[in-house]
Every structure is written in structure tokens, then in C-alpha cells.
Amino acid sequence: MTALVPDVLRHRVTLSYEGLSEGLTPDSLVDKIMRAVPAPPKPLEHEKLVA
């Protein structure tokens, strides 16, 4: 499921002037957030239904 996160969030990120001047992109920011936030230790209820 985490593979969909960049596609879902990319268009929702608006970078500030500081972010743009640092060379950030929406993809790099989403990637940075995904590395900082751990995935849940067990599947969520709706993921069990799909599997």
C-alpha cells in the first residue's frame, strides 16, 4: 500500500519559496516523510479485506 503514497500525495504538496530554493521537489519531500514515518506494524482492517 505504501507504494501508492507518492502518487496520491504528489499533487497535494505545494512548496514554499525556501523549499524551492533548496531544490526540493514534491517527490523528494514525500519520500523524506515516508522514510521518517514508520509503516504500521500490522495490516489495517481494510487491508485484510483486500488480501
PyMOL Python script that loads the backbone (N, CA, C, O; Angstrom):
from pymol import cmd

cmd.read_pdbstr("""\
ATOM      1  N   MET A   1       0.801  -1.196   0.000  1.00  0.00           N
ATOM      2  CA  MET A   1       0.000   0.000   0.000  1.00  0.00           C
ATOM      3  C   MET A   1       0.852   1.272   0.000  1.00  0.00           C
ATOM      4  O   MET A   1       0.456   2.290  -0.567  1.00  0.00           O
ATOM      5  N   THR A   2       2.002   1.207   0.627  1.00  0.00           N
ATOM      6  CA  THR A   2       2.816   2.419   0.704  1.00  0.00           C
ATOM      7  C   THR A   2       3.340   2.844  -0.668  1.00  0.00           C
ATOM      8  O   THR A   2       3.766   3.986  -0.841  1.00  0.00           O
ATOM      9  N   ALA A   3       3.314   1.938  -1.638  1.00  0.00           N
ATOM     10  CA  ALA A   3       3.785   2.288  -2.976  1.00  0.00           C
ATOM     11  C   ALA A   3       2.885   3.336  -3.630  1.00  0.00           C
ATOM     12  O   ALA A   3       3.330   4.043  -4.534  1.00  0.00           O
ATOM     13  N   LEU A   4       1.647   3.448  -3.197  1.00  0.00           N
ATOM     14  CA  LEU A   4       0.706   4.410  -3.773  1.00  0.00           C
ATOM     15  C   LEU A   4       0.850   5.817  -3.198  1.00  0.00           C
ATOM     16  O   LEU A   4       0.363   6.784  -3.784  1.00  0.00           O
ATOM     17  N   VAL A   5       1.515   5.929  -2.056  1.00  0.00           N
ATOM     18  CA  VAL A   5       1.598   7.215  -1.358  1.00  0.00           C
ATOM     19  C   VAL A   5       2.148   8.335  -2.239  1.00  0.00           C
ATOM     20  O   VAL A   5       1.520   9.392  -2.297  1.00  0.00           O
ATOM     21  N   PRO A   6       3.273   8.174  -2.923  1.00  0.00           N
ATOM     22  CA  PRO A   6       3.770   9.284  -3.743  1.00  0.00           C
ATOM     23  C   PRO A   6       2.771   9.739  -4.809  1.00  0.00           C
ATOM     24  O   PRO A   6       2.625  10.938  -5.045  1.00  0.00           O
ATOM     25  N   ASP A   7       2.092   8.802  -5.447  1.00  0.00           N
ATOM     26  CA  ASP A   7       1.121   9.159  -6.478  1.00  0.00           C
ATOM     27  C   ASP A   7      -0.070   9.914  -5.895  1.00  0.00           C
ATOM     28  O   ASP A   7      -0.614  10.813  -6.535  1.00  0.00           O
ATOM     29  N   VAL A   8      -0.472   9.548  -4.681  1.00  0.00           N
ATOM     30  CA  VAL A   8      -1.625  10.176  -4.050  1.00  0.00           C
ATOM     31  C   VAL A   8      -1.281  11.561  -3.510  1.00  0.00           C
ATOM     32  O   VAL A   8      -2.087  12.485  -3.616  1.00  0.00           O
ATOM     33  N   LEU A   9      -0.095  11.711  -2.935  1.00  0.00           N
ATOM     34  CA  LEU A   9       0.258  12.968  -2.262  1.00  0.00           C
ATOM     35  C   LEU A   9       0.973  13.991  -3.134  1.00  0.00           C
ATOM     36  O   LEU A   9       0.940  15.183  -2.831  1.00  0.00           O
ATOM     37  N   ARG A  10       1.606  13.560  -4.189  1.00  0.00           N
ATOM     38  CA  ARG A  10       2.434  14.457  -5.017  1.00  0.00           C
ATOM     39  C   ARG A  10       1.710  15.738  -5.406  1.00  0.00           C
ATOM     40  O   ARG A  10       2.275  16.825  -5.290  1.00  0.00           O
ATOM     41  N   HIS A  11       0.495  15.628  -5.857  1.00  0.00           N
ATOM     42  CA  HIS A  11      -0.239  16.808  -6.340  1.00  0.00           C
ATOM     43  C   HIS A  11      -0.775  17.671  -5.204  1.00  0.00           C
ATOM     44  O   HIS A  11      -1.260  18.776  -5.447  1.00  0.00           O
ATOM     45  N   ARG A  12      -0.695  17.185  -3.967  1.00  0.00           N
ATOM     46  CA  ARG A  12      -1.195  17.945  -2.818  1.00  0.00           C
ATOM     47  C   ARG A  12      -0.114  18.789  -2.149  1.00  0.00           C
ATOM     48  O   ARG A  12      -0.414  19.590  -1.263  1.00  0.00           O
ATOM     49  N   VAL A  13       1.139  18.617  -2.567  1.00  0.00           N
ATOM     50  CA  VAL A  13       2.260  19.320  -1.937  1.00  0.00           C
ATOM     51  C   VAL A  13       2.547  20.607  -2.699  1.00  0.00           C
ATOM     52  O   VAL A  13       2.766  20.593  -3.911  1.00  0.00           O
ATOM     53  N   THR A  14       2.541  21.710  -1.975  1.00  0.00           N
ATOM     54  CA  THR A  14       2.934  22.998  -2.533  1.00  0.00           C
ATOM     55  C   THR A  14       4.157  23.479  -1.761  1.00  0.00           C
ATOM     56  O   THR A  14       4.092  23.706  -0.553  1.00  0.00           O
ATOM     57  N   LEU A  15       5.250  23.627  -2.457  1.00  0.00           N
ATOM     58  CA  LEU A  15       6.499  24.001  -1.797  1.00  0.00           C
ATOM     59  C   LEU A  15       6.576  25.504  -1.581  1.00  0.00           C
ATOM     60  O   LEU A  15       6.096  26.294  -2.393  1.00  0.00           O
ATOM     61  N   SER A  16       7.190  25.875  -0.472  1.00  0.00           N
ATOM     62  CA  SER A  16       7.430  27.290  -0.186  1.00  0.00           C
ATOM     63  C   SER A  16       8.611  27.779  -1.019  1.00  0.00           C
ATOM     64  O   SER A  16       9.298  26.985  -1.662  1.00  0.00           O
ATOM     65  N   TYR A  17       8.838  29.067  -1.003  1.00  0.00           N
ATOM     66  CA  TYR A  17       9.987  29.619  -1.712  1.00  0.00           C
ATOM     67  C   TYR A  17      11.279  29.010  -1.173  1.00  0.00           C
ATOM     68  O   TYR A  17      12.198  28.705  -1.934  1.00  0.00           O
ATOM     69  N   GLU A  18      11.340  28.836   0.158  1.00  0.00           N
ATOM     70  CA  GLU A  18      12.540  28.246   0.762  1.00  0.00           C
ATOM     71  C   GLU A  18      12.760  26.822   0.256  1.00  0.00           C
ATOM     72  O   GLU A  18      13.886  26.439  -0.062  1.00  0.00           O
ATOM     73  N   GLY A  19      11.695  26.052   0.183  1.00  0.00           N
ATOM     74  CA  GLY A  19      11.816  24.687  -0.327  1.00  0.00           C
ATOM     75  C   GLY A  19      12.266  24.655  -1.765  1.00  0.00           C
ATOM     76  O   GLY A  19      13.117  23.850  -2.142  1.00  0.00           O
ATOM     77  N   LEU A  20      11.691  25.534  -2.571  1.00  0.00           N
ATOM     78  CA  LEU A  20      12.089  25.598  -3.984  1.00  0.00           C
ATOM     79  C   LEU A  20      13.545  26.010  -4.122  1.00  0.00           C
ATOM     80  O   LEU A  20      14.272  25.464  -4.953  1.00  0.00           O
ATOM     81  N   SER A  21      13.980  26.984  -3.301  1.00  0.00           N
ATOM     82  CA  SER A  21      15.363  27.456  -3.405  1.00  0.00           C
ATOM     83  C   SER A  21      16.357  26.390  -2.932  1.00  0.00           C
ATOM     84  O   SER A  21      17.520  26.401  -3.334  1.00  0.00           O
ATOM     85  N   GLU A  22      15.894  25.467  -2.075  1.00  0.00           N
ATOM     86  CA  GLU A  22      16.747  24.366  -1.626  1.00  0.00           C
ATOM     87  C   GLU A  22      16.749  23.202  -2.612  1.00  0.00           C
ATOM     88  O   GLU A  22      17.446  22.209  -2.405  1.00  0.00           O
ATOM     89  N   GLY A  23      15.976  23.324  -3.672  1.00  0.00           N
ATOM     90  CA  GLY A  23      15.937  22.283  -4.696  1.00  0.00           C
ATOM     91  C   GLY A  23      15.009  21.123  -4.369  1.00  0.00           C
ATOM     92  O   GLY A  23      15.101  20.064  -4.990  1.00  0.00           O
ATOM     93  N   LEU A  24      14.117  21.308  -3.402  1.00  0.00           N
ATOM     94  CA  LEU A  24      13.162  20.249  -3.080  1.00  0.00           C
ATOM     95  C   LEU A  24      12.141  20.102  -4.202  1.00  0.00           C
ATOM     96  O   LEU A  24      11.828  21.059  -4.911  1.00  0.00           O
ATOM     97  N   THR A  25      11.639  18.901  -4.344  1.00  0.00           N
ATOM     98  CA  THR A  25      10.533  18.626  -5.248  1.00  0.00           C
ATOM     99  C   THR A  25       9.435  17.958  -4.418  1.00  0.00           C
ATOM    100  O   THR A  25       9.719  17.432  -3.342  1.00  0.00           O
ATOM    101  N   PRO A  26       8.203  17.968  -4.890  1.00  0.00           N
ATOM    102  CA  PRO A  26       7.160  17.255  -4.151  1.00  0.00           C
ATOM    103  C   PRO A  26       7.528  15.785  -3.913  1.00  0.00           C
ATOM    104  O   PRO A  26       7.282  15.251  -2.831  1.00  0.00           O
ATOM    105  N   ASP A  27       8.113  15.136  -4.916  1.00  0.00           N
ATOM    106  CA  ASP A  27       8.501  13.729  -4.760  1.00  0.00           C
ATOM    107  C   ASP A  27       9.564  13.549  -3.683  1.00  0.00           C
ATOM    108  O   ASP A  27       9.488  12.614  -2.886  1.00  0.00           O
ATOM    109  N   SER A  28      10.552  14.435  -3.654  1.00  0.00           N
ATOM    110  CA  SER A  28      11.615  14.290  -2.650  1.00  0.00           C
ATOM    111  C   SER A  28      11.072  14.545  -1.246  1.00  0.00           C
ATOM    112  O   SER A  28      11.513  13.905  -0.292  1.00  0.00           O
ATOM    113  N   LEU A  29      10.129  15.464  -1.107  1.00  0.00           N
ATOM    114  CA  LEU A  29       9.546  15.749   0.194  1.00  0.00           C
ATOM    115  C   LEU A  29       8.690  14.578   0.675  1.00  0.00           C
ATOM    116  O   LEU A  29       8.778  14.193   1.841  1.00  0.00           O
ATOM    117  N   VAL A  30       7.872  14.012  -0.194  1.00  0.00           N
ATOM    118  CA  VAL A  30       7.060  12.850   0.165  1.00  0.00           C
ATOM    119  C   VAL A  30       7.974  11.679   0.541  1.00  0.00           C
ATOM    120  O   VAL A  30       7.695  10.963   1.502  1.00  0.00           O
ATOM    121  N   ASP A  31       9.048  11.484  -0.200  1.00  0.00           N
ATOM    122  CA  ASP A  31       9.998  10.412   0.098  1.00  0.00           C
ATOM    123  C   ASP A  31      10.627  10.622   1.472  1.00  0.00           C
ATOM    124  O   ASP A  31      10.770   9.672   2.241  1.00  0.00           O
ATOM    125  N   LYS A  32      10.996  11.844   1.779  1.00  0.00           N
ATOM    126  CA  LYS A  32      11.591  12.168   3.079  1.00  0.00           C
ATOM    127  C   LYS A  32      10.606  11.871   4.216  1.00  0.00           C
ATOM    128  O   LYS A  32      10.996  11.327   5.250  1.00  0.00           O
ATOM    129  N   ILE A  33       9.351  12.224   4.027  1.00  0.00           N
ATOM    130  CA  ILE A  33       8.326  11.955   5.035  1.00  0.00           C
ATOM    131  C   ILE A  33       8.118  10.451   5.192  1.00  0.00           C
ATOM    132  O   ILE A  33       8.008   9.952   6.312  1.00  0.00           O
ATOM    133  N   MET A  34       8.064   9.728   4.074  1.00  0.00           N
ATOM    134  CA  MET A  34       7.847   8.281   4.133  1.00  0.00           C
ATOM    135  C   MET A  34       8.987   7.570   4.861  1.00  0.00           C
ATOM    136  O   MET A  34       8.754   6.570   5.539  1.00  0.00           O
ATOM    137  N   ARG A  35      10.208   8.069   4.730  1.00  0.00           N
ATOM    138  CA  ARG A  35      11.333   7.463   5.443  1.00  0.00           C
ATOM    139  C   ARG A  35      11.285   7.775   6.933  1.00  0.00           C
ATOM    140  O   ARG A  35      11.794   7.001   7.744  1.00  0.00           O
ATOM    141  N   ALA A  36      10.677   8.905   7.302  1.00  0.00           N
ATOM    142  CA  ALA A  36      10.626   9.321   8.707  1.00  0.00           C
ATOM    143  C   ALA A  36       9.460   8.692   9.470  1.00  0.00           C
ATOM    144  O   ALA A  36       9.529   8.550  10.691  1.00  0.00           O
ATOM    145  N   VAL A  37       8.401   8.318   8.772  1.00  0.00           N
ATOM    146  CA  VAL A  37       7.212   7.774   9.430  1.00  0.00           C
ATOM    147  C   VAL A  37       7.187   6.261   9.203  1.00  0.00           C
ATOM    148  O   VAL A  37       7.100   5.802   8.064  1.00  0.00           O
ATOM    149  N   PRO A  38       7.262   5.489  10.287  1.00  0.00           N
ATOM    150  CA  PRO A  38       7.266   4.026  10.106  1.00  0.00           C
ATOM    151  C   PRO A  38       5.910   3.504   9.650  1.00  0.00           C
ATOM    152  O   PRO A  38       4.869   4.074   9.975  1.00  0.00           O
ATOM    153  N   ALA A  39       5.941   2.430   8.907  1.00  0.00           N
ATOM    154  CA  ALA A  39       4.706   1.762   8.487  1.00  0.00           C
ATOM    155  C   ALA A  39       4.072   1.096   9.700  1.00  0.00           C
ATOM    156  O   ALA A  39       4.779   0.734  10.641  1.00  0.00           O
ATOM    157  N   PRO A  40       2.769   0.929   9.696  1.00  0.00           N
ATOM    158  CA  PRO A  40       2.126   0.252  10.835  1.00  0.00           C
ATOM    159  C   PRO A  40       2.667  -1.172  10.975  1.00  0.00           C
ATOM    160  O   PRO A  40       2.970  -1.821   9.973  1.00  0.00           O
ATOM    161  N   PRO A  41       2.790  -1.663  12.219  1.00  0.00           N
ATOM    162  CA  PRO A  41       3.361  -2.989  12.442  1.00  0.00           C
ATOM    163  C   PRO A  41       2.478  -4.137  11.956  1.00  0.00           C
ATOM    164  O   PRO A  41       2.978  -5.232  11.698  1.00  0.00           O
ATOM    165  N   LYS A  42       1.189  -3.902  11.829  1.00  0.00           N
ATOM    166  CA  LYS A  42       0.296  -4.955  11.351  1.00  0.00           C
ATOM    167  C   LYS A  42      -0.648  -4.364  10.320  1.00  0.00           C
ATOM    168  O   LYS A  42      -0.855  -3.150  10.303  1.00  0.00           O
ATOM    169  N   PRO A  43      -1.219  -5.184   9.468  1.00  0.00           N
ATOM    170  CA  PRO A  43      -2.143  -4.669   8.444  1.00  0.00           C
ATOM    171  C   PRO A  43      -3.351  -3.978   9.081  1.00  0.00           C
ATOM    172  O   PRO A  43      -3.831  -4.390  10.137  1.00  0.00           O
ATOM    173  N   LEU A  44      -3.824  -2.943   8.436  1.00  0.00           N
ATOM    174  CA  LEU A  44      -5.043  -2.282   8.878  1.00  0.00           C
ATOM    175  C   LEU A  44      -6.242  -3.135   8.484  1.00  0.00           C
ATOM    176  O   LEU A  44      -6.127  -4.002   7.618  1.00  0.00           O
ATOM    177  N   GLU A  45      -7.377  -2.900   9.104  1.00  0.00           N
ATOM    178  CA  GLU A  45      -8.568  -3.728   8.845  1.00  0.00           C
ATOM    179  C   GLU A  45      -8.939  -3.785   7.372  1.00  0.00           C
ATOM    180  O   GLU A  45      -9.240  -4.860   6.854  1.00  0.00           O
ATOM    181  N   HIS A  46      -8.923  -2.639   6.687  1.00  0.00           N
ATOM    182  CA  HIS A  46      -9.329  -2.636   5.282  1.00  0.00           C
ATOM    183  C   HIS A  46      -8.298  -3.356   4.402  1.00  0.00           C
ATOM    184  O   HIS A  46      -8.645  -3.841   3.325  1.00  0.00           O
ATOM    185  N   GLU A  47      -7.045  -3.431   4.845  1.00  0.00           N
ATOM    186  CA  GLU A  47      -6.036  -4.158   4.068  1.00  0.00           C
ATOM    187  C   GLU A  47      -6.248  -5.670   4.193  1.00  0.00           C
ATOM    188  O   GLU A  47      -5.931  -6.411   3.262  1.00  0.00           O
ATOM    189  N   LYS A  48      -6.768  -6.129   5.306  1.00  0.00           N
ATOM    190  CA  LYS A  48      -7.055  -7.550   5.486  1.00  0.00           C
ATOM    191  C   LYS A  48      -8.134  -8.002   4.512  1.00  0.00           C
ATOM    192  O   LYS A  48      -8.082  -9.123   4.005  1.00  0.00           O
ATOM    193  N   LEU A  49      -9.110  -7.139   4.246  1.00  0.00           N
ATOM    194  CA  LEU A  49     -10.201  -7.499   3.347  1.00  0.00           C
ATOM    195  C   LEU A  49      -9.726  -7.638   1.917  1.00  0.00           C
ATOM    196  O   LEU A  49     -10.255  -8.457   1.166  1.00  0.00           O
ATOM    197  N   VAL A  50      -8.722  -6.841   1.522  1.00  0.00           N
ATOM    198  CA  VAL A  50      -8.209  -6.869   0.154  1.00  0.00           C
ATOM    199  C   VAL A  50      -7.363  -8.108  -0.069  1.00  0.00           C
ATOM    200  O   VAL A  50      -7.417  -8.718  -1.137  1.00  0.00           O
ATOM    201  N   ALA A  51      -6.586  -8.481   0.929  1.00  0.00           N
ATOM    202  CA  ALA A  51      -5.667  -9.636   0.818  1.00  0.00           C
ATOM    203  C   ALA A  51      -6.419 -10.897   0.861  1.00  0.00           C
ATOM    204  O   ALA A  51      -5.825 -11.973   0.783  1.00  0.00           O
TER     205      ALA A  51
END
""", "prot")
cmd.dss("prot")
cmd.show_as("cartoon", "prot")
cmd.util.cbc("prot")
cmd.orient("prot")
